[in-house]
Structure formats: C-alpha cells, structure tokens
Amino acid sequence: MEAVIATGGKQYRVAPGQVIAVEKLAGDKGAAVEFNSVLLVTRDGEVIVGPDRLKSARVSGEVVGQGRGRKVLVVKFKRRKNYRRHVGHRQAATRVRITKIEV
C-alpha cells in the first residue's frame, strides 16, 4: 500500500516503514504525527483518487528526529562594481517514519 501526501508545500510518495524528511513539524522524537492531506492511495493495484473518496484517509507516522538539511549557498556578484555577497542557509527538517496508511 502506498500513498501520496502533501505537507510543507511539497508532495511525498510514502509507504509503511519508510523514513522521509519533511519541512519542520512540531514534536519531539517519538511523537505521533498525522497527515490528513492525502492525495492518492494505491491498494492491491487499485488506485483511489478524489477528495470525496479520500476525505477520511489519513497517514500516521512518528517523529524520528529533528535536524537541518544540507547547506544551500547563495552568491551574488556584479562585475566591475566591487559587489559580492555570499550567504549560506540550512532549512529546518523533521524526519518521520510512516507507520500506517488508513483509507
């Protein structure tokens, strides 16, 4: 069984037992997380789509840890103007283990 969920402005394809990194969610290690925004579910080769068929669907998981993603470097440069800017950014992320998909 697989599902497509939406969280943090992104979509993720998940299956039970899978660990995914999503935008920062509230909760410490071991806390339960529930995703109600389920876009698609596949079960035994059957594809379930549509808001009327998925309004009761939910994906449950538990927080594995909080952390930060890889560093993204932003460089601005204008030639002959002595203008240089170098900035780094690390986005906060939460690692979640998917435990159950309910339809």
CNS distance restraints for C-alpha pairs under 8 A (distance, minus, plus):
assign (resid   1 and name CA) (resid  15 and name CA) 6.34 0.50 0.50
assign (resid   1 and name CA) (resid  16 and name CA) 7.60 0.50 0.50
assign (resid   1 and name CA) (resid  41 and name CA) 7.31 0.50 0.50
assign (resid   1 and name CA) (resid  42 and name CA) 5.61 0.50 0.50
assign (resid   1 and name CA) (resid  43 and name CA) 4.87 0.50 0.50
assign (resid   1 and name CA) (resid  44 and name CA) 6.97 0.50 0.50
assign (resid   1 and name CA) (resid 101 and name CA) 7.57 0.50 0.50
assign (resid   2 and name CA) (resid  13 and name CA) 7.07 0.50 0.50
assign (resid   2 and name CA) (resid  14 and name CA) 5.71 0.50 0.50
assign (resid   2 and name CA) (resid  15 and name CA) 4.67 0.50 0.50
assign (resid   2 and name CA) (resid  16 and name CA) 7.55 0.50 0.50
assign (resid   2 and name CA) (resid  41 and name CA) 5.78 0.50 0.50
assign (resid   2 and name CA) (resid  42 and name CA) 5.30 0.50 0.50
assign (resid   2 and name CA) (resid  43 and name CA) 6.99 0.50 0.50
assign (resid   2 and name CA) (resid 101 and name CA) 7.68 0.50 0.50
assign (resid   3 and name CA) (resid  13 and name CA) 5.76 0.50 0.50
assign (resid   3 and name CA) (resid  14 and name CA) 5.41 0.50 0.50
assign (resid   3 and name CA) (resid  15 and name CA) 6.52 0.50 0.50
assign (resid   3 and name CA) (resid  38 and name CA) 7.07 0.50 0.50
assign (resid   3 and name CA) (resid  39 and name CA) 7.44 0.50 0.50
assign (resid   3 and name CA) (resid  40 and name CA) 5.46 0.50 0.50
assign (resid   3 and name CA) (resid  41 and name CA) 4.30 0.50 0.50
assign (resid   3 and name CA) (resid  42 and name CA) 6.28 0.50 0.50
assign (resid   3 and name CA) (resid 101 and name CA) 7.40 0.50 0.50
assign (resid   4 and name CA) (resid  11 and name CA) 6.59 0.50 0.50
assign (resid   4 and name CA) (resid  12 and name CA) 5.47 0.50 0.50
assign (resid   4 and name CA) (resid  13 and name CA) 4.44 0.50 0.50
assign (resid   4 and name CA) (resid  14 and name CA) 6.19 0.50 0.50
assign (resid   4 and name CA) (resid  38 and name CA) 6.03 0.50 0.50
assign (resid   4 and name CA) (resid  39 and name CA) 5.45 0.50 0.50
assign (resid   4 and name CA) (resid  40 and name CA) 5.12 0.50 0.50
assign (resid   4 and name CA) (resid  41 and name CA) 6.56 0.50 0.50
assign (resid   5 and name CA) (resid  11 and name CA) 5.58 0.50 0.50
assign (resid   5 and name CA) (resid  12 and name CA) 5.39 0.50 0.50
assign (resid   5 and name CA) (resid  13 and name CA) 6.61 0.50 0.50
assign (resid   5 and name CA) (resid  14 and name CA) 7.50 0.50 0.50
assign (resid   5 and name CA) (resid  35 and name CA) 7.08 0.50 0.50
assign (resid   5 and name CA) (resid  36 and name CA) 7.99 0.50 0.50
assign (resid   5 and name CA) (resid  37 and name CA) 5.80 0.50 0.50
assign (resid   5 and name CA) (resid  38 and name CA) 4.54 0.50 0.50
assign (resid   5 and name CA) (resid  39 and name CA) 5.70 0.50 0.50
assign (resid   5 and name CA) (resid  40 and name CA) 7.41 0.50 0.50
assign (resid   5 and name CA) (resid  59 and name CA) 7.86 0.50 0.50
assign (resid   6 and name CA) (resid  10 and name CA) 5.62 0.50 0.50
assign (resid   6 and name CA) (resid  11 and name CA) 4.39 0.50 0.50
assign (resid   6 and name CA) (resid  12 and name CA) 6.39 0.50 0.50
assign (resid   6 and name CA) (resid  35 and name CA) 7.86 0.50 0.50
assign (resid   6 and name CA) (resid  37 and name CA) 5.62 0.50 0.50
assign (resid   6 and name CA) (resid  38 and name CA) 6.58 0.50 0.50
assign (resid   6 and name CA) (resid  39 and name CA) 7.19 0.50 0.50
assign (resid   7 and name CA) (resid  11 and name CA) 6.48 0.50 0.50
assign (resid   7 and name CA) (resid  12 and name CA) 7.97 0.50 0.50
assign (resid   7 and name CA) (resid  22 and name CA) 7.34 0.50 0.50
assign (resid   7 and name CA) (resid  23 and name CA) 7.46 0.50 0.50
assign (resid   7 and name CA) (resid  35 and name CA) 7.59 0.50 0.50
assign (resid   7 and name CA) (resid  37 and name CA) 7.39 0.50 0.50
assign (resid   8 and name CA) (resid  22 and name CA) 7.04 0.50 0.50
assign (resid   8 and name CA) (resid  23 and name CA) 5.37 0.50 0.50
assign (resid  14 and name CA) (resid  18 and name CA) 6.57 0.50 0.50
assign (resid  14 and name CA) (resid  20 and name CA) 7.92 0.50 0.50
assign (resid  14 and name CA) (resid  98 and name CA) 7.26 0.50 0.50
assign (resid  15 and name CA) (resid  98 and name CA) 6.70 0.50 0.50
assign (resid  15 and name CA) (resid 101 and name CA) 7.77 0.50 0.50
assign (resid  16 and name CA) (resid  97 and name CA) 7.88 0.50 0.50
assign (resid  16 and name CA) (resid  98 and name CA) 5.05 0.50 0.50
assign (resid  16 and name CA) (resid  99 and name CA) 5.11 0.50 0.50
assign (resid  16 and name CA) (resid 100 and name CA) 5.69 0.50 0.50
assign (resid  16 and name CA) (resid 101 and name CA) 6.99 0.50 0.50
assign (resid  17 and name CA) (resid  97 and name CA) 6.13 0.50 0.50
assign (resid  17 and name CA) (resid  98 and name CA) 5.33 0.50 0.50
assign (resid  17 and name CA) (resid  99 and name CA) 5.78 0.50 0.50
assign (resid  18 and name CA) (resid  97 and name CA) 5.64 0.50 0.50
assign (resid  18 and name CA) (resid  98 and name CA) 5.53 0.50 0.50
assign (resid  19 and name CA) (resid  95 and name CA) 6.59 0.50 0.50
assign (resid  19 and name CA) (resid  96 and name CA) 5.46 0.50 0.50
assign (resid  19 and name CA) (resid  97 and name CA) 4.26 0.50 0.50
assign (resid  19 and name CA) (resid  98 and name CA) 6.34 0.50 0.50
assign (resid  20 and name CA) (resid  95 and name CA) 5.59 0.50 0.50
assign (resid  20 and name CA) (resid  96 and name CA) 5.42 0.50 0.50
assign (resid  20 and name CA) (resid  97 and name CA) 6.51 0.50 0.50
assign (resid  20 and name CA) (resid  98 and name CA) 7.89 0.50 0.50
assign (resid  21 and name CA) (resid  93 and name CA) 6.22 0.50 0.50
assign (resid  21 and name CA) (resid  94 and name CA) 5.53 0.50 0.50
assign (resid  21 and name CA) (resid  95 and name CA) 4.38 0.50 0.50
assign (resid  21 and name CA) (resid  96 and name CA) 6.32 0.50 0.50
assign (resid  22 and name CA) (resid  93 and name CA) 5.63 0.50 0.50
assign (resid  22 and name CA) (resid  94 and name CA) 5.42 0.50 0.50
assign (resid  22 and name CA) (resid  95 and name CA) 6.41 0.50 0.50
assign (resid  22 and name CA) (resid  96 and name CA) 7.44 0.50 0.50
assign (resid  23 and name CA) (resid  91 and name CA) 8.00 0.50 0.50
assign (resid  23 and name CA) (resid  92 and name CA) 6.60 0.50 0.50
assign (resid  23 and name CA) (resid  93 and name CA) 4.80 0.50 0.50
assign (resid  23 and name CA) (resid  94 and name CA) 6.12 0.50 0.50
assign (resid  24 and name CA) (resid  66 and name CA) 7.57 0.50 0.50
assign (resid  24 and name CA) (resid  92 and name CA) 5.52 0.50 0.50
assign (resid  24 and name CA) (resid  93 and name CA) 4.45 0.50 0.50
assign (resid  24 and name CA) (resid  94 and name CA) 4.96 0.50 0.50
assign (resid  25 and name CA) (resid  93 and name CA) 7.62 0.50 0.50
assign (resid  25 and name CA) (resid  94 and name CA) 6.12 0.50 0.50
assign (resid  27 and name CA) (resid  31 and name CA) 5.66 0.50 0.50
assign (resid  27 and name CA) (resid  32 and name CA) 7.90 0.50 0.50
assign (resid  27 and name CA) (resid  63 and name CA) 7.13 0.50 0.50
assign (resid  28 and name CA) (resid  63 and name CA) 6.75 0.50 0.50
assign (resid  28 and name CA) (resid  65 and name CA) 7.10 0.50 0.50
assign (resid  28 and name CA) (resid  66 and name CA) 7.41 0.50 0.50
assign (resid  29 and name CA) (resid  62 and name CA) 7.78 0.50 0.50
assign (resid  29 and name CA) (resid  63 and name CA) 5.14 0.50 0.50
assign (resid  29 and name CA) (resid  64 and name CA) 5.36 0.50 0.50
assign (resid  29 and name CA) (resid  65 and name CA) 5.16 0.50 0.50
assign (resid  29 and name CA) (resid  66 and name CA) 7.37 0.50 0.50
assign (resid  30 and name CA) (resid  62 and name CA) 5.67 0.50 0.50
assign (resid  30 and name CA) (resid  63 and name CA) 5.14 0.50 0.50
assign (resid  30 and name CA) (resid  64 and name CA) 6.20 0.50 0.50
assign (resid  30 and name CA) (resid  65 and name CA) 7.98 0.50 0.50
assign (resid  31 and name CA) (resid  62 and name CA) 5.52 0.50 0.50
assign (resid  31 and name CA) (resid  63 and name CA) 5.41 0.50 0.50
assign (resid  32 and name CA) (resid  60 and name CA) 7.35 0.50 0.50
assign (resid  32 and name CA) (resid  61 and name CA) 5.92 0.50 0.50
assign (resid  32 and name CA) (resid  62 and name CA) 4.52 0.50 0.50
assign (resid  32 and name CA) (resid  63 and name CA) 6.50 0.50 0.50
assign (resid  33 and name CA) (resid  60 and name CA) 5.89 0.50 0.50
assign (resid  33 and name CA) (resid  61 and name CA) 5.11 0.50 0.50
assign (resid  33 and name CA) (resid  62 and name CA) 5.51 0.50 0.50
assign (resid  33 and name CA) (resid  63 and name CA) 6.92 0.50 0.50
assign (resid  34 and name CA) (resid  58 and name CA) 6.80 0.50 0.50
assign (resid  34 and name CA) (resid  59 and name CA) 5.80 0.50 0.50
assign (resid  34 and name CA) (resid  60 and name CA) 4.57 0.50 0.50
assign (resid  34 and name CA) (resid  61 and name CA) 6.26 0.50 0.50
assign (resid  35 and name CA) (resid  58 and name CA) 5.72 0.50 0.50
assign (resid  35 and name CA) (resid  59 and name CA) 5.10 0.50 0.50
assign (resid  35 and name CA) (resid  60 and name CA) 6.34 0.50 0.50
assign (resid  36 and name CA) (resid  57 and name CA) 6.70 0.50 0.50
assign (resid  36 and name CA) (resid  58 and name CA) 4.79 0.50 0.50
assign (resid  36 and name CA) (resid  59 and name CA) 6.66 0.50 0.50
assign (resid  37 and name CA) (resid  58 and name CA) 7.25 0.50 0.50
assign (resid  38 and name CA) (resid  54 and name CA) 6.77 0.50 0.50
assign (resid  38 and name CA) (resid  57 and name CA) 6.40 0.50 0.50
assign (resid  38 and name CA) (resid  58 and name CA) 6.35 0.50 0.50
assign (resid  38 and name CA) (resid  59 and name CA) 7.37 0.50 0.50
assign (resid  39 and name CA) (resid  49 and name CA) 6.69 0.50 0.50
assign (resid  39 and name CA) (resid  50 and name CA) 7.25 0.50 0.50
assign (resid  39 and name CA) (resid  51 and name CA) 7.61 0.50 0.50
assign (resid  39 and name CA) (resid  54 and name CA) 7.34 0.50 0.50
assign (resid  40 and name CA) (resid  47 and name CA) 7.20 0.50 0.50
assign (resid  40 and name CA) (resid  48 and name CA) 5.84 0.50 0.50
assign (resid  40 and name CA) (resid  49 and name CA) 5.01 0.50 0.50
assign (resid  40 and name CA) (resid  50 and name CA) 7.50 0.50 0.50
assign (resid  40 and name CA) (resid  54 and name CA) 7.65 0.50 0.50
assign (resid  41 and name CA) (resid  47 and name CA) 5.93 0.50 0.50
assign (resid  41 and name CA) (resid  48 and name CA) 5.13 0.50 0.50
assign (resid  41 and name CA) (resid  49 and name CA) 6.79 0.50 0.50
assign (resid  41 and name CA) (resid 103 and name CA) 7.89 0.50 0.50
assign (resid  42 and name CA) (resid  46 and name CA) 5.49 0.50 0.50
assign (resid  42 and name CA) (resid  47 and name CA) 4.51 0.50 0.50
assign (resid  42 and name CA) (resid  48 and name CA) 6.09 0.50 0.50
assign (resid  43 and name CA) (resid  47 and name CA) 6.59 0.50 0.50
assign (resid  43 and name CA) (resid  48 and name CA) 7.85 0.50 0.50
assign (resid  48 and name CA) (resid  53 and name CA) 7.12 0.50 0.50
assign (resid  48 and name CA) (resid  54 and name CA) 7.52 0.50 0.50
assign (resid  49 and name CA) (resid  53 and name CA) 6.69 0.50 0.50
assign (resid  49 and name CA) (resid  54 and name CA) 6.85 0.50 0.50
assign (resid  50 and name CA) (resid  54 and name CA) 6.14 0.50 0.50
assign (resid  51 and name CA) (resid  55 and name CA) 5.63 0.50 0.50
assign (resid  54 and name CA) (resid 103 and name CA) 6.87 0.50 0.50
assign (resid  56 and name CA) (resid 103 and name CA) 6.39 0.50 0.50
assign (resid  57 and name CA) (resid 101 and name CA) 7.71 0.50 0.50
assign (resid  57 and name CA) (resid 102 and name CA) 5.52 0.50 0.50
assign (resid  57 and name CA) (resid 103 and name CA) 4.27 0.50 0.50
assign (resid  58 and name CA) (resid 101 and name CA) 6.19 0.50 0.50
assign (resid  58 and name CA) (resid 102 and name CA) 5.41 0.50 0.50
assign (resid  58 and name CA) (resid 103 and name CA) 6.66 0.50 0.50
assign (resid  59 and name CA) (resid  98 and name CA) 7.34 0.50 0.50
assign (resid  59 and name CA) (resid  99 and name CA) 7.79 0.50 0.50
assign (resid  59 and name CA) (resid 100 and name CA) 5.87 0.50 0.50
assign (resid  59 and name CA) (resid 101 and name CA) 4.56 0.50 0.50
assign (resid  59 and name CA) (resid 102 and name CA) 6.25 0.50 0.50
assign (resid  60 and name CA) (resid  98 and name CA) 6.09 0.50 0.50
assign (resid  60 and name CA) (resid  99 and name CA) 5.67 0.50 0.50
assign (resid  60 and name CA) (resid 100 and name CA) 5.11 0.50 0.50
assign (resid  60 and name CA) (resid 101 and name CA) 6.37 0.50 0.50
assign (resid  61 and name CA) (resid  96 and name CA) 6.24 0.50 0.50
assign (resid  61 and name CA) (resid  97 and name CA) 5.37 0.50 0.50
assign (resid  61 and name CA) (resid  98 and name CA) 4.21 0.50 0.50
assign (resid  61 and name CA) (resid  99 and name CA) 4.79 0.50 0.50
assign (resid  61 and name CA) (resid 100 and name CA) 6.72 0.50 0.50
assign (resid  62 and name CA) (resid  96 and name CA) 5.57 0.50 0.50
assign (resid  62 and name CA) (resid  97 and name CA) 5.41 0.50 0.50
assign (resid  62 and name CA) (resid  98 and name CA) 6.69 0.50 0.50
assign (resid  62 and name CA) (resid  99 and name CA) 7.10 0.50 0.50
assign (resid  63 and name CA) (resid  94 and name CA) 7.09 0.50 0.50
assign (resid  63 and name CA) (resid  95 and name CA) 6.04 0.50 0.50
assign (resid  63 and name CA) (resid  96 and name CA) 4.57 0.50 0.50
assign (resid  63 and name CA) (resid  97 and name CA) 6.43 0.50 0.50
assign (resid  64 and name CA) (resid  94 and name CA) 7.66 0.50 0.50
assign (resid  64 and name CA) (resid  95 and name CA) 5.33 0.50 0.50
assign (resid  64 and name CA) (resid  96 and name CA) 5.34 0.50 0.50
assign (resid  64 and name CA) (resid  97 and name CA) 6.33 0.50 0.50
assign (resid  65 and name CA) (resid  94 and name CA) 6.00 0.50 0.50
assign (resid  65 and name CA) (resid  95 and name CA) 5.30 0.50 0.50
assign (resid  65 and name CA) (resid  96 and name CA) 7.31 0.50 0.50
assign (resid  66 and name CA) (resid  92 and name CA) 7.77 0.50 0.50
assign (resid  66 and name CA) (resid  93 and name CA) 6.16 0.50 0.50
assign (resid  66 and name CA) (resid  94 and name CA) 4.60 0.50 0.50
assign (resid  66 and name CA) (resid  95 and name CA) 6.28 0.50 0.50
assign (resid  67 and name CA) (resid  92 and name CA) 6.00 0.50 0.50
assign (resid  67 and name CA) (resid  93 and name CA) 5.33 0.50 0.50
assign (resid  67 and name CA) (resid  94 and name CA) 6.10 0.50 0.50
assign (resid  67 and name CA) (resid  95 and name CA) 7.72 0.50 0.50
assign (resid  68 and name CA) (resid  90 and name CA) 5.98 0.50 0.50
assign (resid  68 and name CA) (resid  91 and name CA) 5.53 0.50 0.50
assign (resid  68 and name CA) (resid  92 and name CA) 4.33 0.50 0.50
assign (resid  68 and name CA) (resid  93 and name CA) 5.09 0.50 0.50
assign (resid  68 and name CA) (resid  94 and name CA) 7.84 0.50 0.50
assign (resid  69 and name CA) (resid  90 and name CA) 5.60 0.50 0.50
assign (resid  69 and name CA) (resid  91 and name CA) 5.40 0.50 0.50
assign (resid  69 and name CA) (resid  92 and name CA) 6.31 0.50 0.50
assign (resid  69 and name CA) (resid  93 and name CA) 6.24 0.50 0.50
assign (resid  70 and name CA) (resid  90 and name CA) 5.98 0.50 0.50
assign (resid  70 and name CA) (resid  91 and name CA) 7.58 0.50 0.50
assign (resid  71 and name CA) (resid  88 and name CA) 6.33 0.50 0.50
assign (resid  71 and name CA) (resid  89 and name CA) 5.54 0.50 0.50
assign (resid  71 and name CA) (resid  90 and name CA) 4.79 0.50 0.50
assign (resid  71 and name CA) (resid  91 and name CA) 7.82 0.50 0.50
assign (resid  72 and name CA) (resid  88 and name CA) 5.66 0.50 0.50
assign (resid  72 and name CA) (resid  89 and name CA) 5.29 0.50 0.50
assign (resid  72 and name CA) (resid  90 and name CA) 6.38 0.50 0.50
assign (resid  73 and name CA) (resid  86 and name CA) 7.21 0.50 0.50
assign (resid  73 and name CA) (resid  87 and name CA) 5.89 0.50 0.50
assign (resid  73 and name CA) (resid  88 and name CA) 4.53 0.50 0.50
assign (resid  73 and name CA) (resid  89 and name CA) 6.56 0.50 0.50
assign (resid  74 and name CA) (resid  85 and name CA) 7.91 0.50 0.50
assign (resid  74 and name CA) (resid  86 and name CA) 5.87 0.50 0.50
assign (resid  74 and name CA) (resid  87 and name CA) 5.14 0.50 0.50
assign (resid  74 and name CA) (resid  88 and name CA) 6.10 0.50 0.50
assign (resid  75 and name CA) (resid  84 and name CA) 7.42 0.50 0.50
assign (resid  75 and name CA) (resid  85 and name CA) 5.67 0.50 0.50
assign (resid  75 and name CA) (resid  86 and name CA) 4.67 0.50 0.50
assign (resid  75 and name CA) (resid  87 and name CA) 6.50 0.50 0.50
assign (resid  76 and name CA) (resid  83 and name CA) 7.81 0.50 0.50
assign (resid  76 and name CA) (resid  84 and name CA) 5.67 0.50 0.50
assign (resid  76 and name CA) (resid  85 and name CA) 4.99 0.50 0.50
assign (resid  76 and name CA) (resid  86 and name CA) 6.58 0.50 0.50
assign (resid  77 and name CA) (resid  83 and name CA) 5.77 0.50 0.50
assign (resid  77 and name CA) (resid  84 and name CA) 4.67 0.50 0.50
assign (resid  77 and name CA) (resid  85 and name CA) 6.56 0.50 0.50
assign (resid  78 and name CA) (resid  82 and name CA) 7.11 0.50 0.50
assign (resid  78 and name CA) (resid  83 and name CA) 5.47 0.50 0.50
assign (resid  78 and name CA) (resid  84 and name CA) 6.82 0.50 0.50
assign (resid  79 and name CA) (resid  83 and name CA) 7.36 0.50 0.50
